[in-house]
Amino acid sequence: MDFVSECLRSMYVRDEFIKAVYFFIFLGVFSCNNRIEETEKSGDKNIAPNSTTSQKKDNSKFYTTNDTLTIVTESSDTLEFAQKEFNRIVDMHPELYGEIIYNPDCLYHQFGNNVEFDSEQGQDAYFVLYAYFLKQKNGVDKFTKQRKILIEIYSHLNSLFKHFQFGGTFFGHQQLRILGYAEYSIYLLLQNEDDFEKTYNIAKQKELYIKSLRQLIADESSTDYETLKSEKVEREKKLNRIVDEINTLITDVFYLRRAQAFQYGYYEYY
């Protein structure tokens, strides 16, 4: 998708820049030791967690001391990790709890797409872990309400488009990945709180957005050759009830913007 490609391109450019910096440092290594030390201190450890600048980092504060770590998600799914397995993930994937935060798609495609997470279920687990660590950074209790609303909005949008497509594995996997997307949205809220404290009335914008979803339902119904004519009316009512829920959940500009970004980022229609 375009936003993922853009993310990866920006990270690639940064990596190439870092390589160039180290090349010139190497040329002057005998005359500028102090400059090398300063460069290493300012290096981006989250972009290149396995680089020499981030070796020997103590990650033990993120370890679990329990025999098994159980993560219970907001969607009532449960993931369990043995102590050794979880602590190994902590050591191998410092990007999950790094100081610089990227959206989960960028991190997965850069660091998570390997043997231990290289499957649809593996990607689901990576997103759950991403949400687990970022939730602690954002504030577990502080944003309980916002987290719940975002997950519900994203889940309703996922359900709506699942119905349009008459199912599919993508939508099932999205249910767990939504946890990561929601947590990243809370991080964006923290970084841009002033931008979301708009004083103008968003009623008209919200009305247009909700109308666009209802128009999608009508358009999809007009080309729906899977459903019997006698069942179409009930199907449309069901889909419009999903939109009713989204309409209720969007109460300010923050939720409106995140709903739009999530829909247009993951559910393209041609």
One Martini backbone bead per residue (centre of mass of N, CA, C, O) as a GRO file, in nm:
protein
  270
    1MET     BB    1   0.102   0.031   0.012
    2ASP     BB    2   0.164   0.362   0.007
    3PHE     BB    3   0.233   0.418   0.315
    4VAL     BB    4   0.434   0.185   0.338
    5SER     BB    5   0.630   0.265   0.112
    6GLU     BB    6   0.699   0.541   0.233
    7CYS     BB    7   0.820   0.435   0.491
    8LEU     BB    8   1.040   0.256   0.364
    9ARG     BB    9   1.180   0.480   0.208
   10SER     BB   10   1.259   0.656   0.452
   11MET     BB   11   1.424   0.431   0.594
   12TYR     BB   12   1.622   0.383   0.362
   13VAL     BB   13   1.744   0.665   0.351
   14ARG     BB   14   1.849   0.660   0.638
   15ASP     BB   15   2.035   0.416   0.610
   16GLU     BB   16   2.214   0.539   0.383
   17PHE     BB   17   2.309   0.778   0.551
   18ILE     BB   18   2.448   0.617   0.775
   19LYS     BB   19   2.653   0.477   0.595
   20ALA     BB   20   2.796   0.738   0.502
   21VAL     BB   21   2.885   0.835   0.776
   22TYR     BB   22   3.066   0.585   0.847
   23PHE     BB   23   3.262   0.617   0.614
   24PHE     BB   24   3.383   0.895   0.702
   25ILE     BB   25   3.468   0.805   0.978
   26PHE     BB   26   3.671   0.591   0.890
   27LEU     BB   27   3.871   0.790   0.746
   28GLY     BB   28   3.893   0.959   1.046
   29VAL     BB   29   3.963   0.770   1.298
   30PHE     BB   30   4.260   0.885   1.392
   31SER     BB   31   4.149   1.212   1.422
   32CYS     BB   32   3.820   1.157   1.532
   33ASN     BB   33   3.712   1.016   1.806
   34ASN     BB   34   3.510   1.219   1.919
   35ARG     BB   35   3.318   1.221   1.674
   36ILE     BB   36   3.241   0.925   1.688
   37GLU     BB   37   3.110   0.931   1.964
   38GLU     BB   38   2.888   1.138   1.886
   39THR     BB   39   2.761   0.973   1.656
   40GLU     BB   40   2.681   0.725   1.825
   41LYS     BB   41   2.493   0.882   2.020
   42SER     BB   42   2.305   0.993   1.760
   43GLY     BB   43   2.211   0.738   1.672
   44ASP     BB   44   1.963   0.523   1.532
   45LYS     BB   45   1.860   0.248   1.714
   46ASN     BB   46   1.579   0.176   1.582
   47ILE     BB   47   1.665   0.137   1.281
   48ALA     BB   48   1.952  -0.017   1.396
   49PRO     BB   49   1.960  -0.258   1.636
   50ASN     BB   50   2.236  -0.422   1.512
   51SER     BB   51   2.428  -0.214   1.553
   52THR     BB   52   2.712  -0.096   1.711
   53THR     BB   53   2.550   0.131   1.878
   54SER     BB   54   2.352  -0.118   2.026
   55GLN     BB   55   2.538  -0.276   2.180
   56LYS     BB   56   2.498  -0.400   2.504
   57LYS     BB   57   2.214  -0.362   2.571
   58ASP     BB   58   1.993  -0.330   2.840
   59ASN     BB   59   1.676  -0.530   2.849
   60SER     BB   60   1.580  -0.646   3.135
   61LYS     BB   61   1.328  -0.455   3.205
   62PHE     BB   62   1.148  -0.633   2.981
   63TYR     BB   63   1.137  -0.873   3.129
   64THR     BB   64   1.025  -1.182   3.242
   65THR     BB   65   0.968  -1.376   3.555
   66ASN     BB   66   0.775  -1.555   3.438
   67ASP     BB   67   0.705  -1.851   3.297
   68THR     BB   68   0.441  -1.693   3.188
   69LEU     BB   69   0.317  -1.477   2.938
   70THR     BB   70   0.004  -1.302   2.947
   71ILE     BB   71  -0.198  -1.174   2.679
   72VAL     BB   72  -0.479  -0.966   2.713
   73THR     BB   73  -0.703  -0.849   2.504
   74GLU     BB   74  -0.963  -0.641   2.405
   75SER     BB   75  -1.069  -0.900   2.220
   76SER     BB   76  -1.010  -1.165   2.415
   77ASP     BB   77  -0.742  -1.244   2.340
   78THR     BB   78  -0.472  -1.496   2.380
   79LEU     BB   79  -0.123  -1.470   2.466
   80GLU     BB   80   0.158  -1.697   2.499
   81PHE     BB   81   0.480  -1.681   2.679
   82ALA     BB   82   0.762  -1.795   2.739
   83GLN     BB   83   1.017  -1.671   2.904
   84LYS     BB   84   1.240  -1.731   2.692
   85GLU     BB   85   1.086  -1.628   2.446
   86PHE     BB   86   1.029  -1.336   2.536
   87ASN     BB   87   1.325  -1.249   2.604
   88ARG     BB   88   1.423  -1.295   2.315
   89ILE     BB   89   1.245  -1.081   2.182
   90VAL     BB   90   1.363  -0.845   2.335
   91ASP     BB   91   1.653  -0.881   2.213
   92MET     BB   92   1.565  -0.898   1.894
   93HIS     BB   93   1.322  -0.647   1.942
   94PRO     BB   94   1.375  -0.322   2.021
   95GLU     BB   95   1.158  -0.175   1.838
   96LEU     BB   96   0.907  -0.232   2.033
   97TYR     BB   97   1.058  -0.019   2.271
   98GLY     BB   98   1.143   0.231   2.152
   99GLU     BB   99   1.168   0.574   2.141
  100ILE     BB  100   1.099   0.547   1.846
  101ILE     BB  101   0.795   0.579   1.665
  102TYR     BB  102   0.626   0.345   1.462
  103ASN     BB  103   0.441   0.197   1.263
  104PRO     BB  104   0.371  -0.141   1.246
  105ASP     BB  105   0.427  -0.184   0.945
  106CYS     BB  106   0.714  -0.081   0.932
  107LEU     BB  107   0.838  -0.271   1.144
  108TYR     BB  108   0.763  -0.539   1.020
  109HIS     BB  109   0.903  -0.500   0.736
  110GLN     BB  110   1.190  -0.446   0.873
  111PHE     BB  111   1.189  -0.676   1.139
  112GLY     BB  112   0.943  -0.909   1.149
  113ASN     BB  113   1.007  -1.054   0.861
  114ASN     BB  114   1.070  -1.355   0.989
  115VAL     BB  115   1.079  -1.660   1.113
  116GLU     BB  116   0.898  -1.603   1.380
  117PHE     BB  117   0.690  -1.390   1.188
  118ASP     BB  118   0.654  -1.561   0.900
  119SER     BB  119   0.325  -1.502   0.917
  120GLU     BB  120   0.011  -1.434   0.984
  121GLN     BB  121   0.033  -1.512   1.286
  122GLY     BB  122   0.299  -1.366   1.334
  123GLN     BB  123   0.195  -1.083   1.274
  124ASP     BB  124  -0.013  -1.076   1.492
  125ALA     BB  125   0.188  -1.106   1.729
  126TYR     BB  126   0.353  -0.853   1.668
  127PHE     BB  127   0.115  -0.652   1.715
  128VAL     BB  128   0.060  -0.730   2.006
  129LEU     BB  129   0.341  -0.655   2.111
  130TYR     BB  130   0.336  -0.365   2.023
  131ALA     BB  131   0.090  -0.289   2.198
  132TYR     BB  132   0.203  -0.375   2.472
  133PHE     BB  133   0.441  -0.168   2.482
  134LEU     BB  134   0.295   0.101   2.397
  135LYS     BB  135   0.088   0.106   2.625
  136GLN     BB  136   0.296   0.162   2.849
  137LYS     BB  137   0.391   0.433   2.729
  138ASN     BB  138   0.111   0.578   2.708
  139GLY     BB  139  -0.102   0.434   2.903
  140VAL     BB  140  -0.312   0.214   3.025
  141ASP     BB  141  -0.530   0.396   3.191
  142LYS     BB  142  -0.546   0.681   3.053
  143PHE     BB  143  -0.657   0.531   2.753
  144THR     BB  144  -0.905   0.341   2.773
  145LYS     BB  145  -1.130   0.486   2.617
  146GLN     BB  146  -0.983   0.545   2.347
  147ARG     BB  147  -0.906   0.254   2.285
  148LYS     BB  148  -1.192   0.138   2.269
  149ILE     BB  149  -1.301   0.321   2.043
  150LEU     BB  150  -1.094   0.258   1.823
  151ILE     BB  151  -1.143  -0.046   1.809
  152GLU     BB  152  -1.441  -0.021   1.731
  153ILE     BB  153  -1.413   0.140   1.474
  154TYR     BB  154  -1.218  -0.054   1.326
  155SER     BB  155  -1.401  -0.305   1.350
  156HIS     BB  156  -1.642  -0.193   1.191
  157LEU     BB  157  -1.491  -0.140   0.927
  158ASN     BB  158  -1.399  -0.430   0.888
  159SER     BB  159  -1.684  -0.552   0.881
  160LEU     BB  160  -1.796  -0.398   0.640
  161PHE     BB  161  -1.578  -0.500   0.429
  162LYS     BB  162  -1.630  -0.796   0.473
  163HIS     BB  163  -1.917  -0.792   0.357
  164PHE     BB  164  -1.844  -0.692   0.075
  165GLN     BB  165  -1.643  -0.964   0.041
  166PHE     BB  166  -1.746  -1.218   0.187
  167GLY     BB  167  -1.487  -1.225   0.327
  168GLY     BB  168  -1.169  -1.323   0.468
  169THR     BB  169  -0.856  -1.343   0.610
  170PHE     BB  170  -0.779  -1.049   0.646
  171PHE     BB  171  -1.009  -0.971   0.851
  172GLY     BB  172  -0.919  -1.163   1.075
  173HIS     BB  173  -0.631  -1.043   1.119
  174GLN     BB  174  -0.716  -0.748   1.182
  175GLN     BB  175  -0.821  -0.783   1.475
  176LEU     BB  176  -0.528  -0.785   1.598
  177ARG     BB  177  -0.392  -0.541   1.445
  178ILE     BB  178  -0.574  -0.316   1.561
  179LEU     BB  179  -0.420  -0.282   1.826
  180GLY     BB  180  -0.177  -0.139   1.698
  181TYR     BB  181  -0.327   0.094   1.555
  182ALA     BB  182  -0.455   0.213   1.811
  183GLU     BB  183  -0.192   0.271   1.967
  184TYR     BB  184  -0.074   0.462   1.755
  185SER     BB  185  -0.304   0.671   1.774
  186ILE     BB  186  -0.240   0.752   2.065
  187TYR     BB  187   0.039   0.856   2.008
  188LEU     BB  188  -0.059   1.081   1.815
  189LEU     BB  189  -0.223   1.228   2.027
  190LEU     BB  190   0.019   1.301   2.211
  191GLN     BB  191   0.175   1.465   1.975
  192ASN     BB  192  -0.130   1.621   1.876
  193GLU     BB  193  -0.335   1.761   2.073
  194ASP     BB  194  -0.380   2.049   1.951
  195ASP     BB  195  -0.496   1.950   1.671
  196PHE     BB  196  -0.759   1.806   1.826
  197GLU     BB  197  -0.858   2.096   1.961
  198LYS     BB  198  -1.113   2.176   1.813
  199THR     BB  199  -1.378   2.427   1.801
  200TYR     BB  200  -1.517   2.334   1.571
  201ASN     BB  201  -1.773   2.203   1.388
  202ILE     BB  202  -1.799   1.851   1.265
  203ALA     BB  203  -2.080   1.766   1.158
  204LYS     BB  204  -2.048   1.791   0.848
  205GLN     BB  205  -1.808   1.601   0.811
  206LYS     BB  206  -1.938   1.357   0.941
  207GLU     BB  207  -2.183   1.339   0.753
  208LEU     BB  208  -2.018   1.287   0.493
  209TYR     BB  209  -1.881   1.029   0.587
  210ILE     BB  210  -2.135   0.863   0.648
  211LYS     BB  211  -2.253   0.890   0.364
  212SER     BB  212  -2.023   0.737   0.220
  213LEU     BB  213  -2.088   0.465   0.354
  214ARG     BB  214  -2.382   0.442   0.255
  215GLN     BB  215  -2.308   0.456  -0.046
  216LEU     BB  216  -2.147   0.197  -0.051
  217ILE     BB  217  -2.379   0.013   0.016
  218ALA     BB  218  -2.552   0.082  -0.230
  219ASP     BB  219  -2.341   0.011  -0.448
  220GLU     BB  220  -2.289  -0.282  -0.362
  221SER     BB  221  -2.582  -0.377  -0.390
  222SER     BB  222  -2.604  -0.320  -0.707
  223THR     BB  223  -2.350  -0.556  -0.740
  224ASP     BB  224  -2.506  -0.791  -0.593
  225TYR     BB  225  -2.497  -1.151  -0.687
  226GLU     BB  226  -2.514  -1.325  -0.407
  227THR     BB  227  -2.780  -1.199  -0.322
  228LEU     BB  228  -3.089  -1.221  -0.267
  229LYS     BB  229  -3.338  -1.006  -0.315
  230SER     BB  230  -3.492  -1.082  -0.043
  231GLU     BB  231  -3.206  -1.018   0.132
  232LYS     BB  232  -3.101  -0.726   0.079
  233VAL     BB  233  -3.251  -0.551   0.282
  234GLU     BB  234  -3.133  -0.684   0.539
  235ARG     BB  235  -2.837  -0.636   0.467
  236GLU     BB  236  -2.849  -0.325   0.459
  237LYS     BB  237  -2.939  -0.289   0.749
  238LYS     BB  238  -2.694  -0.418   0.879
  239LEU     BB  239  -2.481  -0.220   0.760
  240ASN     BB  240  -2.615   0.042   0.875
  241ARG     BB  241  -2.571  -0.037   1.173
  242ILE     BB  242  -2.268  -0.012   1.164
  243VAL     BB  243  -2.272   0.291   1.092
  244ASP     BB  244  -2.419   0.381   1.344
  245GLU     BB  245  -2.187   0.309   1.536
  246ILE     BB  246  -1.977   0.496   1.414
  247ASN     BB  247  -2.137   0.756   1.455
  248THR     BB  248  -2.137   0.737   1.769
  249LEU     BB  249  -1.817   0.721   1.815
  250ILE     BB  250  -1.794   0.991   1.663
  251THR     BB  251  -1.712   1.291   1.867
  252ASP     BB  252  -1.447   1.390   1.712
  253VAL     BB  253  -1.175   1.475   1.521
  254PHE     BB  254  -0.997   1.237   1.596
  255TYR     BB  255  -1.191   1.001   1.516
  256LEU     BB  256  -1.238   1.094   1.230
  257ARG     BB  257  -0.943   1.084   1.127
  258ARG     BB  258  -0.888   0.784   1.202
  259ALA     BB  259  -1.110   0.657   1.037
  260GLN     BB  260  -1.017   0.760   0.763
  261ALA     BB  261  -0.727   0.648   0.768
  262PHE     BB  262  -0.802   0.351   0.801
  263GLN     BB  263  -0.977   0.313   0.555
  264TYR     BB  264  -0.778   0.437   0.330
  265GLY     BB  265  -0.532   0.240   0.412
  266TYR     BB  266  -0.704  -0.070   0.398
  267TYR     BB  267  -0.974   0.008   0.195
  268GLU     BB  268  -0.964  -0.032  -0.121
  269TYR     BB  269  -1.148   0.113  -0.403
  270TYR     BB  270  -1.226   0.055  -0.771
   0.00000   0.00000   0.00000
